[in-house]
Amino acid sequence: MRFADNNLIAFLAVTGNLSHDNSGKLSIEATELPRIVAPTLQTVPLDMTDPEFRMRNRHADMIVHPSERDIIYLRYWLLSAMRDFFRKRRFVEVSTPLLQAGAGGAVARPFETYATELSDTKLNLRVAPELFLKRLIVGGVERVFEIGPAFRNEGVDATHNPEFTTCEFYSVMTTLQTLMYMTEELFRDLAVAASESRRAMPGLPDMTEFESAIAKRFPRLEFIPTIENAVRTELPDWTFPDLAQSTAEEQILQVFSHFSITIPKPTNLPRLLDALAAHFIEPLCTTPTFITHHPECMSPLAKSFPQYPTPHSNTHHRVAARAELFIQGREYVNCYEEENSPVEQRRKFEEQLKHRSADDGETHRTVDESYVSALEWGMPPTGGWGCGVDRIVMLFAGKKRIADVLPFGTLRNVVALGSGLNRTQGGVKEEVKREKVTRQTTVEKGNTTDKGVKAEEAARPPLKLESELSELQKMLKRRPKE
């Protein structure tokens, strides 16, 4: 039991018998004096307004602002719903290695470390669990999923953090159409879970409008035709180039110049295509929308096939059997039919290496021979799916920053927490001091009356330690002797 008196808090243990007061409220008829089981030595401020201080002292922030705990509970509800979704469909949950000799499964810069037990062998924190999960598919585990951490040594912004939680599943004989259908079903289940959690946490945002949007079939936008149609509104003679030709990059750069789109650095073909999608397609995805059939070079782990020519071109572009789910212009899901030919996978890895070499000079990277060798044992046609769990929580919590749904914020906040521990005690006192100075200034200006002071006192936590102890002592005296 937590009691508060002014700015001090203590945890008390009360021994007695359960009873009800005159209003029917459950209470305890104490048989012993309460015992302090956990005193607090910090003075708790009435409010904490400094965002940096709040993020560095999340424990104190949650005491002062109890609604901050709601995100933790919401995350639990959503993760439970995800696991229930997979278990009902007979998926097996597994854990794959976090430390790996190589970083595969995504185009990302990994964190590096060393294992002293293995002669200082260089290891990577995984950027994705994908390749290990597909090895399990090869081994005969036909439906598998994992929810766990991944790490990418890249920037921190509103929607990205170097350490994040990912969910991936793989299912044998599952097509792209089935993957998109399962995505729609999962998001409806998540909306139900979020709705149930709001009953216990009314401070969470109302998602009625979003829930009505996901009740319908999600629209589909094909990558190449959508970009081609958007560009032709101002460049009527432009057609999507044959990406196998050496002039493809030059033709795409013409679009960047005409529409004043920032050219990504370092520059390569996949990055340019991704920037085109961000400019022309993603803004169209206000409601849940799938972007489908990306160019092959953007999806080296996905199956690919020649797409039918667009109305404006006779070129058969090679595209991936892939879809991304975007909501309000933000990516939430990436899914595709997995490349299961070791010959084709090797070719696509080699193409990927060419882009990486041009990308940032990572010429030391090589084809993942271990994964290609695993495919040589035979992987049945498989559908793979992945999402960022933190973004899912952001969506249903109505938050715009990933830091708001992580218990201890982004990597910057975590580093500051570790390096600023010596500031904690002084920081809390500074918050209380600032609070007292503010009240004193208000009094000096003549804006605080007795009525105002009483209102402020009423806003404090209602339980007063001294008065409660006095009442308990009176109750004990009134008890009849046995």
Sequence and secondary structure as in RCSB ss.txt:
>XXXX:A:sequence
MRFADNNLIAFLAVTGNLSHDNSGKLSIEATELPRIVAPTLQTVPLDMTDPEFRMRNRHADMIVHPSERDIIYLR
YWLLSAMRDFFRKRRFVEVSTPLLQAGAGGAVARPFETYATELSDTKLNLRVAPELFLKRLIVGGVERVFEIGPA
FRNEGVDATHNPEFTTCEFYSVMTTLQTLMYMTEELFRDLAVAASESRRAMPGLPDMTEFESAIAKRFPRLEFIP
TIENAVRTELPDWTFPDLAQSTAEEQILQVFSHFSITIPKPTNLPRLLDALAAHFIEPLCTTPTFITHHPECMSP
LAKSFPQYPTPHSNTHHRVAARAELFIQGREYVNCYEEENSPVEQRRKFEEQLKHRSADDGETHRTVDESYVSAL
EWGMPPTGGWGCGVDRIVMLFAGKKRIADVLPFGTLRNVVALGSGLNRTQGGVKEEVKREKVTRQTTVEKGNTTD
KGVKAEEAARPPLKLESELSELQKMLKRRPKE
>XXXX:A:secstr
 EEEETTEEEEEE  EEEEE TT  EEEEESS  EEEEE  S   S    HHHHHHTHHHHHHH GGGGHHHHHH
HHHHHHHHHHHHHTT EE    SEESS  SSS    EEEEGGGTSEEEEE S SHHHHHHHHHTT  EEEEEEEE
E  S   SS  SEEEEEEEEEET  HHHHHHHHHHHHHHHHHHHHHHHHH TTS   HHHHHHHTS   EEEHHH
HHHHHHTTT TT     TTSTTHHHHHHHHHHHTT    SS  HHHHHHHHHHHHTGGG SSSEEEE  BGGG T
TB EEE    TT     EEESEEEEEETTEEEEEEEEB   HHHHHHHHHHHHHHHHHHH  TT    HHHHHHH
TT    EEEEEEEHHHHHHHHHT S GGGGSTT SHHHHHHHHH GGGHHHHHHHHHHHHHHHHHHHHHTT   H
HHHHHHHHHS S  HHHHHHHHHHHHHHS   
